Amino acid sequence: MTEVGHFIFNPAYAVSGALVGVLVGLTGVGGGSLMTPLLVLLFGFHPTTAVGTDLLFACVTKSVGTAMHSTGKTVDWGIVGRLAMGSVPATLVCLGAIAYFGVANKSVTSAISYTLGVALLISAVCLLFKARIVRAISRRHPEFEKREYVRLTIITGFILGVLVSLSSVGAGALGTIALIILYPRLPLVRIVGTDIAHAVPLTLLAGMGHWMLGTINFNLLKDLLVGSIPGIILGSLAARYARETVLKTCLGLILAVVGFRMLVK
């Protein structure tokens, strides 16, 4: 750990940011799923600090992805709006509950840890069995009515809002799979771009709320970004040569182990 001016730089945080960035670049998921438990389990940060800091971390990194997808016209802003209709109220309710009970409240801490563990396990299942899940639901519901699309998309946004606000997990693997099920005719690149675009305002709103609650560690955030930005670039370049199935299987198994560890810690 070194001090430059009034800022303290911790190489371990930068290296962690770089490793997570590489995984995000390789697989498209894993930012909140890996960073938050890493901060809690490895570095010993309080769950609310880990979640709050990771939310702003995700907002910055996914803003870059949104800009790229928007330039390539691979964002469906109509779907983003429907998701936001559910996620914004859910985020406000969750932040209000945390503010009411207090960030240091044991019940709040337990709720965040439990939500994080469950969200990680669900993400792991979605990654490992994505194809089977999509096929099974598609057979039961080959086509939703237009009214159902709108209602289910808003409900999906609400669920994502709760999960992201309490755990910073859910906007990646879970959001993508939900959109694949709801919009099977939408090209995958537009689904990914839409999911990333929705994650930006969601993580920004939740992150700003945590900032007001005083749960953001800005020195930590700075160090994570220093490592993650080049890590994402490196991972994105390496993704051209890596086998996606192997990578996502490994990541899914890691998330399952970490999620179980969060629930029993």
Rosetta blueprint (number, residue, H / E / L):
1 M L
2 T E
3 E E
4 V E
5 G L
6 H L
7 F E
8 I E
9 F E
10 N L
11 P H
12 A H
13 Y H
14 A H
15 V H
16 S H
17 G H
18 A H
19 L H
20 V H
21 G H
22 V H
23 L H
24 V H
25 G H
26 L H
27 T H
28 G L
29 V L
30 G L
31 G H
32 G H
33 S H
34 L H
35 M H
36 T H
37 P H
38 L H
39 L H
40 V H
41 L H
42 L H
43 F L
44 G L
45 F L
46 H L
47 P H
48 T H
49 T H
50 A H
51 V H
52 G H
53 T H
54 D H
55 L H
56 L H
57 F H
58 A H
59 C H
60 V H
61 T H
62 K H
63 S H
64 V H
65 G H
66 T H
67 A H
68 M H
69 H H
70 S H
71 T H
72 G L
73 K L
74 T L
75 V L
76 D L
77 W H
78 G H
79 I H
80 V H
81 G H
82 R H
83 L H
84 A H
85 M H
86 G H
87 S H
88 V H
89 P H
90 A H
91 T H
92 L H
93 V H
94 C H
95 L H
96 G H
97 A H
98 I H
99 A H
100 Y H
101 F H
102 G L
103 V L
104 A L
105 N L
106 K H
107 S H
108 V H
109 T H
110 S H
111 A H
112 I H
113 S H
114 Y H
115 T H
116 L H
117 G H
118 V H
119 A H
120 L H
121 L H
122 I H
123 S H
124 A H
125 V H
126 C H
127 L H
128 L H
129 F L
130 K H
131 A H
132 R H
133 I H
134 V H
135 R H
136 A H
137 I H
138 S H
139 R H
140 R H
141 H L
142 P L
143 E L
144 F L
145 E L
146 K H
147 R H
148 E H
149 Y H
150 V H
151 R H
152 L H
153 T H
154 I H
155 I H
156 T H
157 G H
158 F H
159 I H
160 L H
161 G H
162 V H
163 L H
164 V H
165 S H
166 L H
167 S H
168 S L
169 V L
170 G L
171 A L
172 G L
173 A H
174 L H
175 G H
176 T H
177 I H
178 A H
179 L H
180 I H
181 I H
182 L H
183 Y L
184 P L
185 R L
186 L L
187 P L
188 L H
189 V H
190 R H
191 I H
192 V H
193 G H
194 T H
195 D H
196 I H
197 A H
198 H H
199 A H
200 V H
201 P H
202 L H
203 T H
204 L H
205 L H
206 A H
207 G H
208 M H
209 G H
210 H H
211 W H
212 M H
213 L H
214 G L
215 T L
216 I L
217 N L
218 F H
219 N H
220 L H
221 L H
222 K H
223 D H
224 L H
225 L H
226 V H
227 G H
228 S H
229 I H
230 P H
231 G H
232 I H
233 I H
234 L H
235 G H
236 S H
237 L H
238 A H
239 A L
240 R L
241 Y L
242 A L
243 R L
244 E H
245 T H
246 V H
247 L H
248 K H
249 T H
250 C H
251 L H
252 G H
253 L H
254 I H
255 L H
256 A H
257 V H
258 V H
259 G H
260 F H
261 R H
262 M H
263 L H
264 V H
265 K L
